[in-house]
Amino acid sequence: MSETNLTFRLYKDGDNAHKQWNQDVIQVGESYICPTYVHRTPPCQGSCPSGHDIRGWLSIVRGLDKPPKGMEWQEYAFQRMTKSNPFPAIMGRVCPAPCQDGCNRNEVENHVGINSVEQYIGDWAREHNLSFPKPEKETGKKVAVVGSGPAGLAAAYFLRLRGHSCTIFESYNKLGGMMGFGIPGYRIPRDVLDHENKRIIDMGVEVKLNTRVGTDVSIEQLEKEYDAIFWGIGATSGKALPIPGAEAPNCVDGMAFLRAFNEGRLHHLSGRILVIGGGDTAMDVVAVARRLGHISQVHEKDRPENVILGHTVHDVATAARREGADVWIVYRRPISKAPATKHELEAVISEGVEIHESLAPLEIIRGEDGRATALRVQPVDWVNGKMVPKEGEEFNIECTMIVGATGQKGDYTGIEDLDNGWGLIDADKTYAVKSKPGHFVGGDAVKPHLLTTAIGHASIAVEGIHNYLMGQEIASRPKVDSHHFNLLEELKIHNLQPDEYDHKETWGTNDSKFAVHNYENRAFAEIIPHEQLFLGHFPYEPLNPREEVEITAEQVLGNFKERFFGLTEEKAIAEAKRCMSCGMCFECDNCVIYCPQDAIFKVKKDQHAMGRYVDTDYDKCVGCHICKDVCPTGYIQMGLGQ
């Protein structure tokens, strides 16, 4: 780690330009501008597709935000966490954590381990059988939710919180969608998945399994019986490889491969497996393939493609005589440019998967029986983002199976009107389906992405559904669209909410009890960058990582154990304390200690709540800006008086 990353410097060598004059107003240590307290969104939350109030629940874990009397802090953190995402134990395990990429702590030494703390809370909630509340009041409105993947289940959860009745229509025989048949069980243990799904269903959600909308039930029937429809049908089919020969029977898509494995049908492979693609689906396919291994003697009915296509099921006894599979990733770009999660890519390499990069697939070579025998590829260079083929250097890679993982689409049989021509559904920014009033959509059906993205779509869509059902206008979305910390809610939890305002003309409002004074909420419009923090306050504190089982190429065969061990309570608290609470006071006392006029003071204990720790006596304040300069979180801004 470079020393320069650990040293805070307000000015750098060569700085010679003054600030804007309207900012640099201090004369002889005083100015006419006094401090105010400004709440902004931290970049972790701004980077989270589901809009998690990450800073909020980390503040609970670290002990800053105290739970109500008689409640464990873990339960309080769970309640705050699940306002935006009902799957903490799942997401803590598999989310690639874009929040950690955006974390301002990266400017000090390393990001906060957000997903590991989330997993701890999720596992604690499961062990203590925490449930979600049923709505206090039913609205009488009925919503059909099509699909039970992360988008559909999250939509059902948010709908029930608002008191709307909902029914899930699932074509499969189990709930979970991509979480169940797409992601392997060693990444999402099935008992964890089933528990978090059941917690949502127990809120009073009706479920109809083995019922496919478009064949078993028509759209017209749903429109008659329900007041609104949410489409969470996902993108469950892989797109065909756009090269000649892709119709070979042993050329299959990644989603079909993973489904056959997760349904317990696929037990072994044979020969060399080529996986084309560089995304997370490709990583899951190669990881599973290495764990399955291969056998040398394969009967016709036991060919893996016959299992994947649903024609047969492997004999477990036969599959026991196996060796490590020969698995390659073929990617047309440099592997460093692959969209897959870096950790998953590094894991499959250590598990023995071969990476063959900068190879453009040209054609699938087929034998007399029509089966693929090789993949013809061409080496390429990438110049200024454009692919430059190396003419005359084409060659064949022999194989026994090719798995395409280059894109996904949905199945629109019977619901063709929803298909935008690309196997997806067009929606506006509120996730209302275009030209179909009362229809909303979320998840991979809009754009294949992360589980947390699907959950974020569902949250926004349900707000739109609620407004539609209540006959209200569906409002435009805020610039920073997240589940923000709400000071009024925080005050209410601690019985400190303002008095009711009678809306009569009033003088002397600086002492009134119906308003929250000296506080400005800009979280809906601004994300606070590290430049507005006092990074010099934060000492070097190493990450508290989860223990991970290192699986080598020799150990991978048949190894379906979970890779991560969750944090202990002690480690979870220690990791939460590394959070810099960007954009919100975390009670460090710097402003109180360094104020030369004693103008800043701590509020009385019986008036204290998160975000209400200090106040300013403006009769004493001289506008010296010192409190702003030493505020680590950027919560204090100079503004009053302008």
C-alpha positions in Angstrom: 0.0 0.0 0.0 1.4 3.3 -1.0 2.1 5.8 1.7 0.5 8.5 -0.3 -2.9 6.8 0.1 -2.5 7.0 3.9 -1.6 10.7 4.0 -4.3 13.4 3.9 -3.2 16.6 2.1 -5.6 19.5 1.7 -3.3 21.0 -1.0 -1.0 19.2 -3.4 2.3 20.4 -4.9 1.7 22.9 -7.5 -1.7 24.1 -6.3 -1.8 27.9 -6.9 -5.4 28.7 -7.7 -7.6 30.2 -5.1 -11.1 28.8 -4.3 -14.2 30.6 -5.6 -14.5 33.9 -3.8 -18.0 33.0 -2.6 -16.5 30.0 -0.7 -13.3 31.6 0.6 -14.8 34.3 2.8 -12.9 34.1 6.1 -11.1 37.2 7.2 -9.0 37.2 10.4 -10.5 33.9 11.4 -14.1 35.0 11.1 -16.9 35.1 8.4 -20.6 35.7 8.2 -21.3 32.0 7.2 -22.2 29.6 10.0 -22.4 25.8 10.0 -25.4 23.7 9.2 -25.9 20.0 9.1 -26.3 18.5 5.7 -27.3 14.9 5.0 -26.0 13.4 1.7 -26.1 9.9 0.3 -22.9 7.8 0.8 -21.3 6.4 -2.4 -21.9 2.8 -1.2 -25.6 3.4 -1.3 -25.4 5.3 -4.5 -23.6 2.3 -6.0 -26.1 -0.3 -4.8 -28.8 -1.2 -7.4 -31.3 -2.0 -4.6 -30.6 1.3 -2.8 -29.6 -0.3 0.5 -29.3 2.1 3.5 -25.9 0.6 4.1 -24.5 3.4 6.3 -27.7 3.2 8.4 -27.5 -0.5 9.3 -23.7 -0.3 9.7 -24.4 2.4 12.3 -26.6 0.0 14.2 -24.0 -2.8 14.0 -21.3 -0.6 15.4 -23.5 0.6 18.3 -24.1 4.2 17.2 -27.8 3.9 16.4 -29.3 2.1 19.4 -32.2 -0.3 19.1 -35.5 0.3 20.9 -35.6 -1.0 24.5 -35.7 -4.8 24.7 -34.6 -5.4 21.1 -31.3 -7.0 20.1 -29.1 -4.8 17.8 -29.0 -7.6 15.2 -32.8 -7.5 14.9 -32.8 -3.7 14.6 -30.1 -4.0 11.9 -32.2 -6.7 10.1 -35.3 -4.4 10.2 -33.3 -1.5 8.7 -31.6 -3.7 6.1 -34.7 -5.4 4.9 -36.5 -2.2 4.2 -34.8 -2.3 0.8 -33.8 -5.9 0.4 -35.6 -9.0 1.9 -32.7 -11.4 1.2 -29.8 -10.5 3.4 -28.4 -14.0 3.9 -28.5 -14.6 0.1 -27.2 -11.3 -1.0 -24.4 -11.3 1.6 -23.2 -14.5 0.0 -23.5 -13.9 -3.8 -23.8 -10.2 -4.5 -20.6 -8.9 -6.2 -20.9 -5.8 -4.0 -20.7 -2.8 -6.3 -21.2 -0.9 -3.0 -17.7 -1.9 -2.0 -16.3 -0.6 -5.3 -17.8 2.8 -4.5 -16.8 2.9 -0.8 -14.9 6.1 0.1 -12.8 4.0 2.5 -10.9 2.9 -0.7 -9.2 6.3 -0.5 -7.7 5.4 2.9 -6.7 1.7 2.5 -9.5 -0.7 1.6 -13.3 -0.9 1.3 -15.6 -1.9 4.1 -16.6 -5.5 3.9 -20.3 -4.7 3.5 -21.4 -8.1 2.1 -19.8 -10.0 5.0 -21.6 -7.9 7.6 -24.8 -8.4 5.6 -24.3 -12.1 5.7 -23.8 -12.1 9.4 -27.1 -10.2 10.0 -28.9 -12.5 7.5 -27.6 -15.7 9.2 -28.4 -14.3 12.7 -32.0 -13.5 11.6 -32.4 -17.0 10.1 -31.0 -18.7 13.3 -33.4 -16.6 15.4 -36.3 -17.2 13.1 -37.1 -13.5 12.5 -40.1 -12.8 10.4 -41.6 -10.0 8.4 -44.6 -8.1 9.7 -48.0 -8.6 8.1 -49.7 -5.4 7.0 -51.7 -3.6 9.6 -54.4 -2.7 7.0 -55.4 -4.4 3.8 -56.2 -2.2 0.8 -58.4 -4.7 -1.0 -56.3 -4.4 -4.1 -55.1 -7.6 -5.9 -51.8 -7.8 -7.9 -50.6 -10.8 -10.0 -46.9 -11.4 -9.8 -45.6 -13.5 -12.7 -42.4 -15.3 -11.8 -40.8 -16.1 -8.4 -37.2 -15.0 -8.9 -35.6 -12.2 -7.0 -37.7 -9.6 -8.8 -41.0 -11.4 -8.3 -40.5 -12.4 -4.7 -39.2 -8.9 -3.8 -42.3 -7.4 -5.5 -44.5 -9.6 -3.4 -42.7 -8.5 -0.3 -43.0 -4.8 -1.1 -46.6 -5.2 -2.1 -47.5 -6.9 1.2 -45.8 -4.2 3.2 -48.2 -1.7 1.6 -51.2 -3.9 2.3 -51.9 -5.2 -1.2 -53.0 -8.8 -1.8 -50.8 -10.6 -4.3 -50.6 -14.0 -6.0 -47.3 -15.4 -7.5 -47.6 -17.4 -10.7 -44.6 -19.7 -11.1 -44.1 -22.0 -14.1 -41.6 -24.1 -12.2 -42.3 -26.5 -9.3 -40.3 -24.4 -6.8 -39.8 -20.8 -5.8 -36.6 -18.9 -6.4 -36.1 -18.5 -10.2 -32.4 -17.7 -11.0 -31.5 -18.0 -7.3 -32.6 -21.6 -7.4 -32.0 -23.0 -10.9 -29.3 -20.6 -12.0 -26.9 -20.2 -9.1 -25.2 -23.4 -7.8 -26.1 -24.6 -4.3 -22.6 -24.2 -3.0 -23.0 -20.4 -3.5 -26.6 -20.2 -2.3 -27.2 -23.1 0.1 -30.8 -24.3 -0.5 -31.8 -24.2 3.1 -30.9 -20.5 3.2 -32.8 -19.9 -0.1 -35.9 -21.7 1.1 -35.9 -19.9 4.5 -35.7 -16.4 3.0 -38.4 -17.3 0.4 -40.7 -18.7 3.0 -40.4 -15.5 5.2 -41.9 -13.6 2.3 -44.7 -16.1 1.6 -45.6 -16.1 5.3 -46.6 -12.4 4.9 -49.8 -13.8 3.3 -48.7 -14.3 -0.3 -50.6 -16.8 -2.4 -48.5 -19.1 -4.6 -49.5 -21.0 -7.7 -46.7 -23.3 -8.8 -46.5 -25.2 -12.1 -48.7 -22.5 -13.6 -47.3 -20.7 -16.6 -48.8 -17.4 -17.7 -49.3 -17.6 -21.5 -50.2 -21.2 -21.6 -52.0 -22.3 -18.4 -53.3 -18.8 -17.7 -53.8 -16.0 -20.2 -53.0 -12.3 -19.8 -56.6 -11.5 -20.4 -57.6 -13.7 -17.4 -55.1 -11.9 -15.2 -56.3 -8.5 -16.3 -59.9 -9.5 -15.4 -59.1 -10.9 -11.9 -56.3 -8.6 -10.8 -56.0 -4.8 -10.5 -52.3 -4.8 -11.7 -49.7 -7.2 -13.0 -46.0 -7.3 -12.2 -43.8 -9.2 -14.7 -40.8 -10.9 -13.1 -40.3 -13.6 -15.7 -36.5 -13.1 -16.0 -34.4 -14.1 -18.9 -34.2 -17.8 -18.4 -33.0 -19.0 -21.8 -29.5 -18.5 -23.2 -29.2 -16.8 -26.6 -28.0 -19.1 -29.4 -24.4 -18.6 -30.5 -24.4 -16.4 -33.7 -22.1 -18.7 -35.6 -22.6 -21.6 -38.1 -23.1 -25.0 -36.6 -24.6 -23.7 -33.4 -27.6 -26.1 -33.9 -25.4 -29.1 -32.9 -27.1 -31.2 -30.1 -24.0 -30.9 -27.9 -24.0 -27.1 -28.2 -26.1 -25.9 -25.3 -26.8 -22.7 -23.5 -25.4 -21.9 -20.0 -28.8 -21.5 -18.4 -29.9 -25.0 -19.5 -26.7 -26.4 -18.3 -27.0 -24.9 -14.8 -30.7 -25.8 -14.6 -29.9 -29.5 -15.3 -27.3 -29.4 -12.6 -29.4 -27.7 -10.0 -32.3 -30.0 -10.7 -30.0 -33.0 -9.8 -30.1 -34.5 -13.3 -26.5 -33.8 -14.5 -23.8 -35.8 -12.7 -20.9 -36.0 -15.1 -19.5 -34.7 -18.3 -17.1 -36.2 -20.9 -14.1 -34.9 -22.7 -13.2 -31.2 -23.1 -15.9 -28.6 -22.3 -15.7 -25.2 -24.0 -17.6 -22.4 -22.4 -17.9 -19.3 -24.5 -18.3 -16.0 -22.6 -16.8 -14.0 -19.7 -19.8 -13.2 -17.5 -20.9 -14.6 -14.2 -23.0 -17.2 -15.9 -19.9 -18.5 -17.7 -18.1 -18.6 -14.3 -20.9 -20.6 -12.7 -20.9 -23.1 -15.6 -17.1 -23.7 -15.6 -17.1 -24.0 -11.8 -19.8 -26.6 -11.9 -18.2 -28.5 -14.7 -14.9 -28.8 -12.8 -16.8 -30.1 -9.7 -18.8 -32.6 -11.8 -15.7 -34.0 -13.5 -15.8 -36.4 -16.5 -15.9 -40.1 -17.2 -14.3 -41.7 -20.2 -16.9 -44.3 -21.2 -20.2 -42.7 -22.0 -23.3 -44.5 -23.3 -25.4 -42.7 -25.9 -28.3 -42.1 -23.5 -25.8 -40.7 -20.9 -24.4 -38.0 -23.1 -24.5 -34.8 -21.1 -26.5 -32.9 -23.8 -29.3 -35.5 -23.5 -29.5 -34.9 -19.8 -29.4 -31.1 -20.2 -32.1 -31.3 -22.9 -34.3 -33.4 -20.5 -34.2 -36.7 -22.4 -32.6 -38.7 -19.6 -31.1 -38.6 -16.1 -27.5 -39.7 -15.2 -26.9 -42.7 -13.1 -25.2 -41.6 -9.9 -23.3 -44.9 -9.6 -21.8 -44.4 -13.0 -20.9 -40.8 -12.2 -18.8 -42.0 -9.3 -16.1 -43.2 -11.7 -14.9 -39.9 -12.8 -11.9 -37.6 -13.0 -11.4 -33.8 -13.1 -13.1 -32.4 -16.2 -11.0 -30.5 -18.9 -12.8 -27.1 -18.9 -11.8 -24.1 -21.0 -13.2 -20.6 -21.1 -13.0 -19.1 -24.6 -13.4 -15.3 -24.6 -13.1 -12.9 -27.5 -11.7 -10.1 -25.4 -8.8 -10.0 -23.0 -10.0 -11.8 -19.8 -9.1 -8.6 -17.8 -12.1 -7.0 -19.6 -14.5 -9.7 -18.8 -17.7 -8.5 -16.9 -17.5 -11.5 -14.4 -16.9 -10.7 -10.8 -13.1 -10.6 -10.2 -13.3 -13.0 -7.2 -15.3 -15.6 -9.2 -12.8 -15.4 -12.1 -9.8 -15.9 -9.8 -11.6 -18.8 -8.0 -12.2 -20.8 -11.2 -8.6 -20.2 -12.4 -7.4 -21.6 -9.1 -9.8 -24.6 -9.5 -8.1 -25.6 -12.7 -10.2 -23.9 -15.5 -8.1 -22.9 -18.5 -8.5 -19.3 -19.9 -8.1 -18.8 -23.6 -8.6 -15.1 -24.3 -8.7 -12.9 -27.4 -10.2 -15.7 -29.5 -13.2 -15.0 -31.7 -15.4 -18.0 -32.3 -16.0 -18.5 -36.1 -17.8 -21.8 -36.6 -18.7 -25.0 -34.8 -17.2 -28.0 -36.6 -19.6 -31.0 -36.8 -19.1 -34.6 -37.4 -21.1 -37.0 -39.6 -23.6 -37.5 -36.7 -24.2 -33.8 -36.5 -22.5 -33.4 -33.1 -19.9 -30.7 -32.5 -16.3 -32.0 -32.6 -14.4 -28.7 -32.5 -14.7 -24.9 -32.3 -13.0 -22.9 -35.0 -11.6 -19.7 -33.6 -9.5 -16.8 -34.8 -7.0 -14.9 -32.7 -7.7 -11.1 -32.4 -6.1 -8.0 -31.2 -8.0 -5.1 -29.6 -7.0 -1.6 -30.8 -8.9 1.5 -29.4 -11.7 -0.8 -28.4 -12.1 -2.4 -31.8 -11.5 -6.0 -32.6 -8.8 -6.6 -35.3 -8.8 -10.3 -36.5 -5.5 -11.9 -37.3 -6.1 -13.2 -40.8 -4.7 -16.6 -41.6 -4.2 -17.7 -38.0 -7.5 -19.6 -37.5 -7.4 -23.0 -35.8 -9.7 -25.6 -34.3 -10.1 -26.5 -30.6 -11.3 -30.1 -30.2 -14.2 -30.6 -27.7 -17.1 -32.8 -26.7 -19.4 -30.0 -25.6 -19.8 -26.3 -26.2 -21.7 -24.2 -23.7 -22.7 -20.7 -24.9 -22.9 -18.1 -22.1 -23.1 -14.9 -24.2 -26.5 -13.5 -23.4 -30.0 -14.3 -22.1 -33.6 -13.8 -23.1 -37.0 -14.6 -21.9 -39.7 -17.2 -23.0 -42.6 -15.2 -24.5 -44.7 -18.2 -25.7 -48.3 -17.0 -25.3 -47.3 -13.5 -24.2 -45.7 -12.4 -27.5 -47.0 -8.8 -27.2 -44.6 -8.2 -24.4 -41.5 -9.2 -26.3 -39.6 -6.1 -27.6 -37.9 -8.3 -30.3 -34.8 -8.9 -28.1 -36.4 -11.3 -25.6 -36.9 -8.5 -23.1 -39.8 -6.1 -22.0 -39.6 -2.4 -22.6 -40.4 -0.2 -19.6 -40.1 3.4 -18.5 -38.1 4.8 -15.6 -40.8 3.7 -13.1 -40.8 0.2 -14.6 -44.3 0.6 -16.0 -44.6 -1.5 -19.2 -44.9 0.8 -22.2 -48.4 1.0 -23.8 -49.9 -1.4 -21.2 -51.6 0.5 -18.3 -51.5 -1.5 -15.0 -48.5 -3.7 -16.2 -45.2 -3.3 -14.5 -41.9 -5.2 -14.9 -38.5 -5.7 -13.2 -35.4 -7.9 -13.1 -33.7 -9.7 -16.0 -36.9 -9.2 -18.1 -35.8 -5.5 -18.4 -32.1 -6.1 -18.5 -30.1 -9.1 -17.4 -27.9 -8.0 -14.5 -27.4 -8.6 -10.8 -29.9 -10.1 -8.2 -29.7 -6.8 -6.3 -30.6 -5.0 -9.6 -33.8 -7.1 -9.9 -34.7 -6.2 -6.2 -34.2 -2.5 -6.9 -36.4 -2.7 -10.0 -39.1 -4.4 -7.9 -39.0 -1.7 -5.2 -39.4 1.1 -7.7 -42.1 -0.8 -9.7 -44.1 -1.4 -6.5 -44.1 2.3 -5.7 -45.6 2.8 -9.2 -48.1 0.0 -8.7 -49.2 1.5 -5.4 -49.8 4.9 -6.9 -51.6 3.4 -9.9 -53.9 1.3 -7.5 -54.6 4.4 -5.4 -55.4 6.5 -8.4 -52.4 8.8 -7.9 -50.0 10.1 -10.4 -46.9 8.0 -10.8 -44.2 10.6 -9.9 -40.8 10.9 -11.6 -37.9 9.3 -9.7 -35.3 11.3 -7.6 -31.8 11.9 -8.9 -30.4 9.6 -6.2 -33.0 6.8 -6.1 -32.4 4.9 -2.9 -33.9 3.9 0.4 -32.6 6.9 2.3 -32.1 7.5 6.0 -35.1 9.4 7.2 -34.4 11.6 10.2 -38.1 12.0 11.1 -38.5 8.2 11.2 -35.4 8.0 13.4 -36.8 10.6 15.8 -40.2 8.8 15.9 -38.5 5.5 16.8 -37.0 7.2 19.9 -40.2 9.2 20.6 -38.5 12.5 19.7 -40.7 13.4 16.7 -41.7 17.1 16.3 -45.0 18.4 17.6 -47.8 18.6 15.1 -47.9 22.0 13.3 -51.2 23.8 13.4 -50.4 25.8 10.2 -51.1 29.1 11.9 -48.9 32.2 11.5 -46.0 31.9 14.0 -43.1 34.0 15.1 -39.8 32.9 16.7 -39.7 29.5 15.0 -36.1 29.0 16.0 -37.4 27.7 19.3 -40.5 26.0 18.0 -41.1 22.3 18.6 -42.9 21.5 15.4 -39.8 21.7 13.2 -36.4 20.0 12.9 -33.9 22.8 13.1 -30.5 23.2 11.5 -30.7 20.2 9.2 -30.9 19.9 5.5 -31.6 16.8 3.5 -29.8 16.6 0.2 -29.6 12.8 0.0 -32.2 12.7 -2.9 -29.9 14.8 -5.1 -26.3 14.4 -3.9 -23.8 11.7 -3.3 -20.9 12.8 -1.1 -17.4 12.3 -2.6 -14.2 11.6 -0.6 -13.0 15.1 -1.4 -15.6 16.5 1.1 -14.4 14.2 3.9 -11.5 14.8 6.3 -9.7 11.6 5.5 -6.9 12.5 7.9 -9.2 11.5 10.8 -9.1 7.8 9.8 -6.2 5.6 10.8 -5.2 2.5 8.8 -7.5 -0.3 9.8 -7.2 -3.6 7.8 -10.3 -5.3 6.4 -11.8 -8.1 8.5 -12.3 -10.7 5.8 -14.5 -13.8 5.9 -12.6 -17.0 6.0 -12.7 -18.7 2.6 -11.9 -22.3 1.8 -9.2 -22.3 -0.9 -10.1 -25.0 -3.5 -7.3 -26.1 -5.8 -7.5 -28.0 -9.0 -6.8 -31.2 -7.1 -9.5 -30.6 -4.5 -12.4 -29.3 -6.7 -13.8 -32.6 -7.9 -17.1 -33.3 -6.1 -16.5 -30.3 -3.7 -19.9 -28.7 -3.3 -19.3 -27.2 0.1 -19.9 -23.5 0.8 -16.7 -21.5 0.2 -17.3 -18.7 2.8 -17.5 -18.9 6.6 -19.5 -16.0 8.0 -18.0 -13.4 10.4 -18.3 -13.8 14.2 -20.2 -11.1 16.0 -16.9 -9.5 17.2 -15.6 -9.4 13.6 -18.9 -8.0 12.2 -18.8 -5.2 14.7 -15.1 -4.5 14.1 -15.8 -4.3 10.3 -18.8 -2.0 10.8 -16.6 0.4 12.8 -14.4 0.9 9.7 -17.4 2.6 8.0 -16.7 6.3 7.6 -20.4 7.3 7.8 -20.0 9.5 4.8 -22.6 12.3 4.8 -23.9 11.7 8.3 -22.5 12.5 11.8 -20.9 9.5 13.6 -20.3 11.3 16.9 -16.6 11.7 16.9 -16.7 15.0 18.9 -14.2 16.7 16.6 -16.4 19.8 16.1 -17.1 20.1 19.8 -13.4 19.7 20.7 -11.9 22.1 18.1 -14.5 24.9 18.1 -12.6 27.9 19.6 -15.8 29.7 20.6 -17.5 26.7 22.4 -20.4 27.4 20.0 -21.0 23.7 19.2 -22.4 21.5 21.9 -23.7 18.0 22.3 -27.5 17.7 22.7 -28.9 16.4 25.9 -29.0 12.6 26.2 -32.8 12.4 26.2 -32.9 14.4 22.9 -30.2 12.3 21.2 -30.8 10.3 18.0 -28.8 9.4 14.9 -28.1 12.6 13.1 -29.0 14.7 16.1 -25.9 14.5 18.2 -24.6 18.1 18.1 -26.1 21.6 17.7 -24.7 25.1 17.3 -25.2 28.2 19.5 -25.3 30.9 16.7 -24.9 33.7 19.2 -21.4 32.4 19.9 -20.4 31.2 16.3 -18.0 33.5 14.4 -18.0 31.5 11.2 -14.4 30.3 11.4 -15.0 27.1 9.4 -12.9 25.0 11.8 -15.8 22.6 12.5 -16.3 22.0 8.8 -12.6 21.4 8.2 -12.3 18.8 11.0 -15.7 17.0 10.3 -14.6 13.5 9.0 -17.9 12.7 7.3 -18.6 16.0 5.5 -21.9 16.4 7.5 -21.0 19.9 8.6 -21.3 22.5 5.8 -21.0 26.3 6.0 -24.3 27.7 4.7 -26.3 29.7 7.2 -26.0 33.4 6.5 -25.8 33.3 2.7 
